[in-house]
Amino acid sequence: MVRVRTEEILRQKEELENVSIVARETVQGCLIANKDGKVEWMNEGLQRMTGFSFDEIKTVFGESLHQISSHPEIQGILRTVSETKKSTQYDSMHRTKDGREQWVTGTVTPVFENGHLKKIVIIYTDITERKKFEQELNQKNKDITESILYAKQIQEAVLPQREKLFSSKPESFILYLPKDIVSGDFYWFTTRENILFIAAADCTGHGVPGALMSMIGNEFLYQITYQLN
């Protein structure tokens, strides 16, 4: 009986050592805290990610997850995983030891024993490159949208003033709803020798290409009208 028990203990010890090796060598960062949030261990992966050793992190930032984490709602996140007993993720940004901006996704997993919270495990994944790409993409989208909004102002300035049509034809109306900020469709009207010319034009394309066509069409209509004999 004693021999069986000893073999079981040795087997469990070997399994724990294997798990420890995996946690230590993984490229992801791993951090373990007790139920109160006091950090007890971090792997070498997290040290490589941040540039800080375990002792340096405790000295520079503190010994609790509340002090170490740069996420403003970390306390609420820890409370949620404790109450729901489910893992959750969050993104946060911090600075490495050499001053670089680093974005990570933290996966927080509560570990329970006999129904009571025992440990808190956080796995960190470096998502800095993805965040940089997202920020660059958002900036490009912002620049493009601002450019199109400015094009909208130019297009609207080219369109004839609605008040002139409404004053001569009070029963008239204009329904103008661009699909993509600027429009490939346009309305047009003018008067010549007491004759009212009206057009509702549908150009080929939408968005910026259609808007360019609409401005060309607008100019052609004026040229055609004033060249009539």
LOKOLZA-500313 format. One record per residue (C-alpha): residue number from 1; y, x, z. Coordinates in nm, 4 decimals. Example, Ala and Ser with C-alpha at 12.3 -4.5 7.8 and 13.67 -1.06 7.14 Angstrom:
# LOKOLZA-500313
+-----+----------+----------+----------+
: num :       yy :       xx :       zz :
+-----+----------+----------+----------+
:   1 :  -0.4500 :   1.2300 :   0.7800 :
:   2 :  -0.1060 :   1.3670 :   0.7140 :
+-----+----------+----------+----------+
This chain:
# LOKOLZA-500313
+-----+----------+----------+----------+
: num :       yy :       xx :       zz :
+-----+----------+----------+----------+
:   1 :   0.0000 :   0.0000 :   0.0000 :
:   2 :   0.2352 :   0.2811 :   0.0878 :
:   3 :   0.1475 :   0.4586 :  -0.2377 :
:   4 :   0.2290 :   0.1477 :  -0.4438 :
:   5 :   0.5600 :   0.1092 :  -0.2632 :
:   6 :   0.6470 :   0.4741 :  -0.3252 :
:   7 :   0.5679 :   0.4439 :  -0.6960 :
:   8 :   0.7907 :   0.1353 :  -0.7185 :
:   9 :   1.0794 :   0.3161 :  -0.5501 :
:  10 :   1.0399 :   0.6148 :  -0.7842 :
:  11 :   1.0317 :   0.3844 :  -1.0874 :
:  12 :   1.3508 :   0.2057 :  -0.9776 :
:  13 :   1.5187 :   0.5395 :  -0.9098 :
:  14 :   1.4291 :   0.6582 :  -1.2596 :
:  15 :   1.5675 :   0.3391 :  -1.4125 :
:  16 :   1.8917 :   0.3753 :  -1.2168 :
:  17 :   1.9249 :   0.7341 :  -1.3332 :
:  18 :   1.8757 :   0.6265 :  -1.6953 :
:  19 :   2.1367 :   0.3512 :  -1.6574 :
:  20 :   2.3741 :   0.6014 :  -1.4963 :
:  21 :   2.3300 :   0.8451 :  -1.7859 :
:  22 :   2.4030 :   0.5724 :  -2.0425 :
:  23 :   2.7105 :   0.4533 :  -1.8511 :
:  24 :   2.8367 :   0.8071 :  -1.8090 :
:  25 :   2.7931 :   0.9183 :  -2.1689 :
:  26 :   2.8992 :   0.6031 :  -2.3544 :
:  27 :   3.2096 :   0.6382 :  -2.5717 :
:  28 :   3.3490 :   0.3259 :  -2.4085 :
:  29 :   3.5216 :   0.3403 :  -2.0749 :
:  30 :   3.3464 :   0.1938 :  -1.7747 :
:  31 :   3.4867 :   0.1237 :  -1.4298 :
:  32 :   3.3169 :  -0.0270 :  -1.1255 :
:  33 :   3.4935 :  -0.1777 :  -0.8233 :
:  34 :   3.3725 :  -0.3521 :  -0.5110 :
:  35 :   3.4227 :  -0.7226 :  -0.4433 :
:  36 :   3.7725 :  -0.6553 :  -0.3068 :
:  37 :   3.8801 :  -0.4741 :  -0.6224 :
:  38 :   3.8664 :  -0.1211 :  -0.4799 :
:  39 :   3.7568 :   0.1166 :  -0.7542 :
:  40 :   3.4392 :   0.3056 :  -0.6667 :
:  41 :   3.3400 :   0.4781 :  -0.9907 :
:  42 :   3.4419 :   0.5464 :  -1.3483 :
:  43 :   3.2450 :   0.7072 :  -1.6280 :
:  44 :   3.3310 :   1.0099 :  -1.8370 :
:  45 :   3.4058 :   0.7829 :  -2.1317 :
:  46 :   3.7048 :   0.6361 :  -1.9482 :
:  47 :   3.8179 :   0.9840 :  -1.8489 :
:  48 :   3.8099 :   1.0899 :  -2.2146 :
:  49 :   3.9993 :   0.7760 :  -2.3182 :
:  50 :   4.2799 :   0.8092 :  -2.0645 :
:  51 :   4.2843 :   1.1839 :  -2.0034 :
:  52 :   4.2828 :   1.1186 :  -1.6263 :
:  53 :   4.0025 :   1.2151 :  -1.3927 :
:  54 :   3.8852 :   0.9671 :  -1.1311 :
:  55 :   4.0750 :   1.1477 :  -0.8536 :
:  56 :   4.3907 :   1.1670 :  -1.0682 :
:  57 :   4.3824 :   0.7929 :  -1.1369 :
:  58 :   4.3541 :   0.7167 :  -0.7662 :
:  59 :   4.6370 :   0.9590 :  -0.6866 :
:  60 :   4.8735 :   0.8520 :  -0.9680 :
:  61 :   4.8093 :   0.4771 :  -0.9780 :
:  62 :   4.6168 :   0.3728 :  -0.6690 :
:  63 :   4.2642 :   0.2827 :  -0.5649 :
:  64 :   4.2552 :  -0.0883 :  -0.6513 :
:  65 :   4.2218 :  -0.2673 :  -0.9841 :
:  66 :   4.5528 :  -0.4426 :  -0.9143 :
:  67 :   4.7260 :  -0.1043 :  -0.9053 :
:  68 :   4.5379 :   0.0647 :  -1.1872 :
:  69 :   4.5439 :  -0.2138 :  -1.4456 :
:  70 :   4.8511 :  -0.2499 :  -1.6666 :
:  71 :   4.7779 :  -0.6173 :  -1.7353 :
:  72 :   5.0364 :  -0.8382 :  -1.5578 :
:  73 :   4.7795 :  -1.1111 :  -1.4809 :
:  74 :   4.4898 :  -0.8952 :  -1.3636 :
:  75 :   4.4754 :  -1.0712 :  -1.0264 :
:  76 :   4.4329 :  -1.4078 :  -1.1936 :
:  77 :   4.1679 :  -1.2657 :  -1.4278 :
:  78 :   3.9651 :  -1.1259 :  -1.1366 :
:  79 :   3.9955 :  -1.4543 :  -0.9503 :
:  80 :   3.8766 :  -1.6473 :  -1.2571 :
:  81 :   3.5643 :  -1.4342 :  -1.3151 :
:  82 :   3.4810 :  -1.4623 :  -0.9466 :
:  83 :   3.5109 :  -1.8407 :  -0.9471 :
:  84 :   3.3414 :  -1.9048 :  -1.2827 :
:  85 :   3.0849 :  -1.6241 :  -1.2495 :
:  86 :   3.1388 :  -1.5505 :  -1.6184 :
:  87 :   3.2676 :  -1.2484 :  -1.8080 :
:  88 :   3.6081 :  -1.2570 :  -1.9708 :
:  89 :   3.8181 :  -1.0298 :  -2.1915 :
:  90 :   4.1813 :  -0.9288 :  -2.2040 :
:  91 :   4.3973 :  -0.6846 :  -2.4017 :
:  92 :   4.6404 :  -0.4487 :  -2.2375 :
:  93 :   4.8452 :  -0.1406 :  -2.3150 :
:  94 :   4.8823 :   0.1716 :  -2.1058 :
:  95 :   4.9853 :   0.5320 :  -2.1510 :
:  96 :   4.7362 :   0.8157 :  -2.1543 :
:  97 :   4.7886 :   1.1331 :  -1.9562 :
:  98 :   4.9574 :   1.2997 :  -2.2555 :
:  99 :   5.1931 :   1.0031 :  -2.3018 :
: 100 :   5.0243 :   0.8292 :  -2.5947 :
: 101 :   5.0377 :   0.4497 :  -2.6188 :
: 102 :   4.6830 :   0.3160 :  -2.5963 :
: 103 :   4.5609 :  -0.0406 :  -2.6368 :
: 104 :   4.2281 :  -0.1446 :  -2.4874 :
: 105 :   4.0162 :  -0.4571 :  -2.4580 :
: 106 :   3.8793 :  -0.4946 :  -2.1071 :
: 107 :   3.5588 :  -0.6937 :  -2.0580 :
: 108 :   3.5385 :  -0.7974 :  -1.6925 :
: 109 :   3.1940 :  -0.8877 :  -1.5611 :
: 110 :   3.1258 :  -1.0032 :  -1.2035 :
: 111 :   2.7994 :  -0.8939 :  -1.0407 :
: 112 :   2.6566 :  -1.1299 :  -0.7815 :
: 113 :   2.3873 :  -1.0765 :  -0.5224 :
: 114 :   2.2412 :  -1.3710 :  -0.3328 :
: 115 :   2.5276 :  -1.5872 :  -0.4588 :
: 116 :   2.7985 :  -1.3516 :  -0.3322 :
: 117 :   3.0261 :  -1.1289 :  -0.5380 :
: 118 :   2.9005 :  -0.7743 :  -0.5064 :
: 119 :   3.0673 :  -0.5662 :  -0.7770 :
: 120 :   3.3187 :  -0.5933 :  -1.0597 :
: 121 :   3.2389 :  -0.4061 :  -1.3795 :
: 122 :   3.5003 :  -0.3501 :  -1.6505 :
: 123 :   3.4134 :  -0.2070 :  -1.9922 :
: 124 :   3.7113 :  -0.0740 :  -2.1878 :
: 125 :   3.7147 :  -0.0515 :  -2.5681 :
: 126 :   3.9907 :   0.1396 :  -2.7463 :
: 127 :   4.1614 :  -0.0941 :  -2.9971 :
: 128 :   4.4732 :   0.1165 :  -3.0559 :
: 129 :   4.4212 :   0.1515 :  -3.4314 :
: 130 :   4.3597 :  -0.2222 :  -3.4693 :
: 131 :   4.6755 :  -0.3032 :  -3.2727 :
: 132 :   4.8807 :  -0.0611 :  -3.4822 :
: 133 :   4.7521 :  -0.2276 :  -3.7976 :
: 134 :   4.8340 :  -0.5732 :  -3.6573 :
: 135 :   5.1855 :  -0.4618 :  -3.5602 :
: 136 :   5.2466 :  -0.3104 :  -3.9052 :
: 137 :   5.1131 :  -0.6254 :  -4.0719 :
: 138 :   5.3308 :  -0.8492 :  -3.8526 :
: 139 :   5.6384 :  -0.6395 :  -3.9338 :
: 140 :   5.5660 :  -0.6566 :  -4.3069 :
: 141 :   5.5179 :  -1.0330 :  -4.2844 :
: 142 :   5.8467 :  -1.0598 :  -4.0934 :
: 143 :   6.0299 :  -0.8525 :  -4.3562 :
: 144 :   5.8815 :  -1.0542 :  -4.6434 :
: 145 :   5.9631 :  -1.3860 :  -4.4745 :
: 146 :   6.3226 :  -1.2795 :  -4.4095 :
: 147 :   6.3543 :  -1.1750 :  -4.7736 :
: 148 :   6.2182 :  -1.5094 :  -4.8945 :
: 149 :   6.4526 :  -1.6987 :  -4.6598 :
: 150 :   6.7434 :  -1.5089 :  -4.8121 :
: 151 :   6.6117 :  -1.5973 :  -5.1589 :
: 152 :   6.6058 :  -1.9605 :  -5.0462 :
: 153 :   6.9778 :  -1.9435 :  -4.9671 :
: 154 :   7.0448 :  -1.8030 :  -5.3152 :
: 155 :   6.8325 :  -2.0714 :  -5.4790 :
: 156 :   7.0025 :  -2.3500 :  -5.2857 :
: 157 :   7.3423 :  -2.2107 :  -5.3828 :
: 158 :   7.2441 :  -2.2381 :  -5.7501 :
: 159 :   7.1320 :  -2.6009 :  -5.7205 :
: 160 :   7.4032 :  -2.8593 :  -5.7946 :
: 161 :   7.5779 :  -3.0254 :  -5.5022 :
: 162 :   7.4055 :  -3.3491 :  -5.4127 :
: 163 :   7.7304 :  -3.5166 :  -5.3096 :
: 164 :   7.8514 :  -3.5122 :  -5.6687 :
: 165 :   7.5465 :  -3.7103 :  -5.7823 :
: 166 :   7.5653 :  -3.9520 :  -5.4893 :
: 167 :   7.9345 :  -4.0175 :  -5.5492 :
: 168 :   7.8735 :  -4.1142 :  -5.9121 :
: 169 :   7.5374 :  -4.2816 :  -5.8504 :
: 170 :   7.5357 :  -4.4165 :  -5.4932 :
: 171 :   7.1898 :  -4.5731 :  -5.5403 :
: 172 :   7.0321 :  -4.2372 :  -5.6289 :
: 173 :   6.8295 :  -4.0067 :  -5.4022 :
: 174 :   6.6819 :  -3.6576 :  -5.4172 :
: 175 :   6.3451 :  -3.5676 :  -5.2668 :
: 176 :   6.3234 :  -3.1896 :  -5.2608 :
: 177 :   6.0446 :  -3.0381 :  -5.0469 :
: 178 :   5.9646 :  -2.6754 :  -5.1369 :
: 179 :   5.6007 :  -2.5843 :  -5.0762 :
: 180 :   5.6553 :  -2.2158 :  -4.9977 :
: 181 :   6.0135 :  -2.1902 :  -4.8609 :
: 182 :   6.1463 :  -2.1349 :  -5.2132 :
: 183 :   6.0449 :  -2.3748 :  -5.4851 :
: 184 :   5.9205 :  -2.3687 :  -5.8416 :
: 185 :   6.0546 :  -2.7210 :  -5.8843 :
: 186 :   6.4218 :  -2.7990 :  -5.9003 :
: 187 :   6.6626 :  -3.0827 :  -5.9597 :
: 188 :   6.9570 :  -3.0551 :  -6.1959 :
: 189 :   7.2424 :  -3.2691 :  -6.3140 :
: 190 :   7.5790 :  -3.2332 :  -6.4765 :
: 191 :   7.8330 :  -3.4492 :  -6.6593 :
: 192 :   7.9908 :  -3.3998 :  -6.9977 :
: 193 :   8.2281 :  -3.6414 :  -7.1670 :
: 194 :   8.1434 :  -3.9104 :  -6.9100 :
: 195 :   7.7739 :  -3.8707 :  -6.9785 :
: 196 :   7.5473 :  -3.7903 :  -6.6828 :
: 197 :   7.2588 :  -3.5579 :  -6.7579 :
: 198 :   6.9802 :  -3.5512 :  -6.4981 :
: 199 :   6.6599 :  -3.3472 :  -6.4850 :
: 200 :   6.3708 :  -3.3136 :  -6.2410 :
: 201 :   6.2031 :  -2.9902 :  -6.3498 :
: 202 :   5.8588 :  -2.8577 :  -6.2656 :
: 203 :   5.8307 :  -2.4864 :  -6.3405 :
: 204 :   5.5090 :  -2.2889 :  -6.3675 :
: 205 :   5.4065 :  -2.1354 :  -6.0347 :
: 206 :   5.5016 :  -2.1681 :  -5.6700 :
: 207 :   5.6849 :  -1.9499 :  -5.4246 :
: 208 :   5.8866 :  -1.6542 :  -5.5498 :
: 209 :   5.7551 :  -1.6567 :  -5.9130 :
: 210 :   5.8263 :  -2.0284 :  -5.9418 :
: 211 :   6.1706 :  -1.9827 :  -5.7866 :
: 212 :   6.2592 :  -1.7202 :  -6.0468 :
: 213 :   6.1498 :  -1.9570 :  -6.3214 :
: 214 :   6.3555 :  -2.2383 :  -6.1665 :
: 215 :   6.6729 :  -2.0296 :  -6.1758 :
: 216 :   6.6098 :  -1.9407 :  -6.5401 :
: 217 :   6.5436 :  -2.3072 :  -6.6201 :
: 218 :   6.8593 :  -2.4107 :  -6.4372 :
: 219 :   7.0699 :  -2.1724 :  -6.6458 :
: 220 :   6.9059 :  -2.2794 :  -6.9728 :
: 221 :   6.9796 :  -2.6452 :  -6.9012 :
: 222 :   7.3490 :  -2.5674 :  -6.8542 :
: 223 :   7.3559 :  -2.3640 :  -7.1753 :
: 224 :   7.1804 :  -2.6390 :  -7.3736 :
: 225 :   7.4109 :  -2.9108 :  -7.2384 :
: 226 :   7.7378 :  -2.7309 :  -7.3063 :
: 227 :   7.6297 :  -2.6205 :  -7.6507 :
: 228 :   7.5800 :  -2.9790 :  -7.7648 :
: 229 :   7.8125 :  -3.0852 :  -8.0422 :
+-----+----------+----------+----------+
